Amino acid sequence: MTDKDLLGSISAITAAFLMGTLGLFVRNVSSSAQIITFSRLFLGLIFLTVLLFFSGRYKDIKKKPSLTIILSGIFQSLSILFYIEAIKNTTLSTAVILLYLGPIIGTGLGYFFLNERVRPLNIALILIAFSGTVLLLKFNFEFKSINIGYVLGISSAILYSFYFIANRKIDKDTPLISRSFFQFIFGTLAILPFLIIGKSGFVLHDIPYLISIGFIHGFLALSLLILALKNLEIVKCGTLLYIEPITATILGFIFFSEKLSMLQLIGGIMILGSGLIQIGIKPSVVIEKEH
């Protein structure tokens, strides 16, 4: 494994773990999906700006952001918003399964638009990880009739896959702090119209949780995800991101006394096994630099 693969893998695993803890905070927040998404991105931007101030790395953000950086920020925020809205309009399990079609879609798009030449084993492993997620959720999803929840869930997956593509198209020499800074900015701007139209508000009780979401799930998790996508092909990064539902399931068992069945354990083993094998596969990828 190269240093690049190792850095990308550690970043993806850590990002997935942090994102998997989101449920612990959201369960205590009464605010709308728009407020939660806005807090995650805007407060993430604030924390990143503080880092910029103390590190003195202003030169890294002086360069004009590219179109792919702008689009990645927009795709990111809308994917998060639609996912949270999907949870409200269908079951949590259904929303999660639909969202995690994103890495599979992204792998296909990466093949056609980025020349990411994945092997059959790569594809098999990401499908095994997805199947493990279905087991982890105990097949507890519903597709009785088409409703807005399914549309939102599928939209979140498509936007998630676009987010992968846009990040992989960013010039490889663009510093991480610049990628993150402008993605947070344009992600925040993209969510503002929904915030205004929805006339969303929040209560004082939510503030500590929203600040925590901004730091943990915005600044830390999303920055690590951006770093992972800088160093890993979509199929590898996508497979490792299935650790997020494992984290959410384990935390539900620990903090909310949710039952953990043998079927779920098998699903978790499938996800972890797929990720470990995926890490060890030698890259066979050709990336076209952004023009």
N, C-alpha and C positions, 0 to 999 in steps of 0.2 A: 504494500500500500504506500502510495506517495504521501508526502506531507500535505499536499493539496487535498487529497482524498480524506486524510485523517482529520484535517481542520473542518472540511465540509461535513463529514459524518458526525463529528462531535457537535458542531453547530446545529445540524438538523435534529439530532436526538434531544439536545437541550431545549431547542425551540419547541419541539413537539411536547416535551414534558411540561414546559411552562404553559403552553396553550391548553394542555389538558387540565390545568388547575382552574381554568376560567369559571367553570361551573360553581366552584366554592364561593366565588365572589358574586356571580350573577344571581345566585339564589337569595342573596341578601339585599339585592338592589330592586327597587320598585320603579326605577326610571325606564323610559322607552328604549327600544333598540337603537334609535337615532342617537340618544344621549350616550348610551354605552359605547357605540362605535365612535362617536365624536370624541369622547373622553380618551378612548384607547389611542386614537391617532393624535389629537391635539396635545394631550398631556405627554404623550410619547415624544412629540416634537419639543415640548418645553424641557423635558429631561435631557434630550439630546443637545439642545441649545446650551444648557448649563454645562454639559460636558465640553462642548466647543469653547465656551468661555474660559473654563479652567485649563483646558489643554492647549489653547492658543492656536488651534488648527483651522483658522478662518480661511486660509488660502485654499483649503480643500473644497470649499463651497463657492468659490468665486467664479468658477467656470459655469457657463450657461447650461442648464439641464437639458438633456437630449429628449426627444419625443418619447423614446422607450421608458425613460425614467418617469416622465409625466404620466404616461399611460399605466405604468405599473402601480403608481400611487392610486390612480382612479380605480383600476381593477381590484386592488387590494381592499379599499374602503367599501366598494359596492358589494364585493363578495361577503365581507363580514356582515354588512347590513342585511343583505338578503338571507343569509344563514340564520341570523338571530330572528328575523321576521318569519322565516320558515318554521322555526321552533314554536313560535306562537300560533301558527296556523295548521300545524300537523303534529305528530308525535316527535319527541326528541330523537328517538331511534331512526325514524324515517328521515329527518333532517340531516342527521349525521351520515347516514348511508348515502344520501344524495350528494352531500358535500364532498364525500370521499370518492366520488366518481371523478372528481377534478384531477387528481394525479394520474389516473388512467387516461383521461382525455388529453391531459397535458403531454403524456408520453407519446401518444399518437400524433399530436400536433408538432411535437419536437422532432419527430422523425421526418415530417414533411417540410417544416419551415426552418429547422435548425441543423439538418443533417446529423441529428443524433442517432447514430446507427446502433440500435439496441439489439441484443441477441435474444433468441427465443427464451433462454433461461431468465433474462431480465424481465421479460413480459410475464412469464410463468410466476415469478416471485412476487411481482406487484399484484397479480390476480389472486395469489394465495393470501397475501396480506389483506386484500379487500375481503376475501372470503372469511378470513379470520375475524375481521371487524363485524361481519354479519353474524358470526357465531357469538362474538363477544356481546352483541346486542340481543342475543337470544331470539333471533328472527322476529323481534318485536317491532315490526313495521307494517304499515297498512297502505294498500293501493286499491281501495274500494272504488273510488271514482275520482276523476280529475278535479282538483280544487286549487286554490291560490297557493296553498302551502307547498304542493308539489312543483308548481311553476317557479316559486321562489327558491326552493331547494335545488332544482336543476339549474336555475340561473346562477346560484352561488357557486355551483361546481364548474360551470362554463367560465365564469369570471375568474375563478381560482386557477383554472388551466391557462387562461390568458395571462394571468399574473406571473405564472411560471415562465411562459414564453417571453414576455416583456423583460423580465429580469435577466434571462439568459442572453438576450440580445444587447444588453448594455455593454458598452466597451469595457473589456476586461481590465483596462488600466484605470478606470474610474474608482476612486477611493470608496471604501465602505461607508464612511461617514457622510460623503456626498450623496451616495445612493439613498441612504436612510433619510437624510435631512429633506431632500426634495420629494421623496415618496411620502413622507409624513405631511409635508406642506400640501401637495396636490391631493392626497387622500382626504385631508381635512377640508379642503375647498370643495371636493366632490360631495361630501356629506352635508355641507351647509344648506343647500336647497331643501333637502329632506327635513332638516332640523327646523327650518323656517316654516315650511308648509305644514309640518306636523304640529307646530307650536308646542314643542316638547319642553317640559320643565322637570325639575328634580327636587327632592326633599333633602333637608340637611343631613338626615340619616345616611343618605347615599354617598356623601362626599368622601369619607375615608375609603370606601370600596372603589369608587370611581378613580381616585388618585392611585390606589394600588393597581387597578386594571391598567391605568395609563403607564405605570412604571414597569410592571411585570409582563403584561400581555401586549403592551405597546412598545415602549422603549427597548426592553430586553428581548422579548420573544421575536418581534418582527425584525429587529436588527440582526438577530442570529439567523433567522430564516433567509434574509437577504444575503448574508454571508454564505450560508449553505448553498444557495442557488448560484452564487458566484463561482463556487468550486466543484459542484456536483452536477452530473447530468440529471434531467428531470426524473427519469425512472428510478434512480438511486435515492434522490432526495425525497421523492414522492412515497417510496416504500417506507423510508424511515419515519415519515410524518404520521404513519398509521400508529405510531407509539402514542399519539395524543389520545385516542379513545381508550387505550389500555390504561393510561394515567387516570382518565376520568372515571373509569370503572373501578379501579383500585381505591381511589379517593372516596368514591361513593360507598364502597364497602367499609372503609375505615371511619369516615366521618358521619355517614348517614345510615349506617347499619343496613345497607342494601345487600341482598344475597348474592353470593358468587358461586355459580354452578360449575360442574365439571366441564360442561359445554363451553362456558366462558373461558375457563383455564386453557382448554384446547385451542380456542381462538387466539388467546394471548400468546401461546407458544408458537402458533403459526405465524403471527405477526413478527415476533421477535426473531424467530428462525429465518424468516424471509429477509428481514433487515440485515442480519449478520452475514448471511450468504451474499446478499446484494453488495455489501461493502467490499467483500473480497474479490468481486469480479473485476477484471481488468477493464478500464474504460476503452470503448471503441467509438469515440465521438469526434466529430469534426464540427467546430463552431465557426460560423461566419461572423466576422467582426462587423459591428454596426457601421454604416456609412454616414 
